[in-house]
């Protein structure tokens, strides 16, 4: 459902007549996971945040240079204060890493490292 919304958003922007140029950059030389270094690609992880303790896993992926799509619905329904703590912890790490944290819909967060730019 979220991916369909993203796809529709990109379709609308491309048909609106906006012309933007992008340059493809090889990220093989940047610091990150061995997968990203060996393949020259950026990994996109889809994770679910079910408990506060899982924030360490998300932070680890961010430090490796992966993009993380984080489903927060389970923790939001379970305990809102735990969700706030978890998001604040992730947010502090993202700011320290010069990354970005974006809310997608009400149940998803997009966590990106510094070499990824999110257009709003």
C-alpha positions as CSV (number, residue, x, y, z in Angstrom):
1,X,0.0,0.0,0.0
2,X,2.8,2.4,0.9
3,X,4.8,1.4,-2.1
4,X,1.7,2.0,-4.3
5,X,1.4,5.5,-2.9
6,X,5.1,6.2,-3.5
7,X,4.7,4.9,-7.1
8,X,1.7,7.1,-7.7
9,X,3.5,10.2,-6.2
10,X,6.4,9.6,-8.6
11,X,4.1,9.2,-11.6
12,X,2.3,12.5,-10.7
13,X,5.6,14.3,-10.5
14,X,7.0,12.9,-13.7
15,X,3.8,13.8,-15.7
16,X,3.7,17.3,-14.2
17,X,6.4,18.5,-16.7
18,X,9.1,19.1,-14.1
19,X,12.5,18.4,-15.6
20,X,15.2,17.6,-13.1
21,X,18.5,16.1,-13.8
22,X,20.2,13.5,-11.6
23,X,23.6,12.1,-11.8
24,X,24.2,8.4,-10.9
25,X,27.0,8.2,-8.4
26,X,29.0,5.0,-7.7
27,X,28.9,4.5,-3.9
28,X,31.4,1.6,-4.0
29,X,34.1,3.7,-2.4
30,X,32.1,5.1,0.5
31,X,32.0,3.6,3.9
32,X,29.2,1.2,4.5
33,X,28.4,-2.5,4.6
34,X,30.6,-5.0,2.7
35,X,27.6,-5.6,0.5
36,X,27.4,-2.0,-0.5
37,X,31.2,-1.8,-1.1
38,X,31.4,-5.0,-3.1
39,X,28.4,-4.3,-5.4
40,X,28.4,-0.5,-5.5
41,X,24.8,-0.4,-4.5
42,X,22.8,1.0,-1.6
43,X,20.7,-1.5,0.3
44,X,17.1,-0.8,1.3
45,X,16.0,-2.6,4.4
46,X,12.3,-3.0,5.3
47,X,12.1,-3.6,9.0
48,X,9.4,-3.6,11.7
49,X,9.7,-1.9,15.0
50,X,7.9,-4.1,17.5
51,X,9.9,-3.3,20.6
52,X,12.3,-0.5,21.8
53,X,15.2,-2.9,21.8
54,X,15.0,-3.2,18.0
55,X,16.1,0.4,17.6
56,X,19.7,-0.9,17.9
57,X,19.2,-3.0,14.8
58,X,17.8,0.0,12.8
59,X,20.8,2.2,14.0
60,X,23.2,-0.5,12.9
61,X,21.7,-0.6,9.4
62,X,21.9,3.2,9.2
63,X,25.5,3.2,10.2
64,X,26.2,0.6,7.5
65,X,24.8,3.0,4.9
66,X,21.5,1.3,4.2
67,X,18.2,3.0,3.7
68,X,15.6,1.7,6.2
69,X,11.8,1.7,5.7
70,X,10.6,1.2,9.2
71,X,7.1,0.0,10.0
72,X,6.1,1.4,13.4
73,X,2.4,0.4,13.5
74,X,2.9,-2.5,15.9
75,X,4.7,-0.5,18.5
76,X,2.4,2.4,18.1
77,X,-0.6,0.2,18.9
78,X,1.3,-1.5,21.7
79,X,2.8,1.4,23.6
80,X,3.0,5.0,22.4
81,X,5.6,6.1,24.9
82,X,7.9,3.4,23.9
83,X,7.5,4.5,20.2
84,X,8.3,8.0,21.2
85,X,11.5,6.8,22.9
86,X,12.5,4.7,20.0
87,X,11.9,7.4,17.4
88,X,13.8,9.9,19.5
89,X,16.8,7.5,19.8
90,X,16.8,6.9,16.1
91,X,16.4,10.6,15.4
92,X,19.5,11.5,17.6
93,X,21.6,9.0,15.7
94,X,20.3,10.2,12.3
95,X,21.2,13.8,13.2
96,X,24.7,12.7,14.4
97,X,25.2,10.8,11.1
98,X,23.9,13.8,9.0
99,X,21.1,11.6,7.7
100,X,17.4,12.2,7.4
101,X,14.3,10.8,9.0
102,X,11.0,11.1,7.2
103,X,7.5,10.1,8.1
104,X,5.6,8.2,5.4
105,X,1.9,7.7,6.0
106,X,1.1,7.2,9.7
107,X,2.7,3.8,10.1
108,X,6.0,4.1,8.3
109,X,9.3,6.0,8.8
110,X,12.1,6.3,6.2
111,X,15.5,6.5,7.7
112,X,18.3,7.4,5.3
113,X,22.1,7.9,5.7
114,X,23.9,11.1,4.7
115,X,24.7,10.1,1.1
116,X,20.9,9.9,0.3
117,X,18.8,13.0,-0.2
118,X,15.1,13.0,0.3
119,X,13.1,15.6,-1.8
120,X,10.1,17.0,0.0
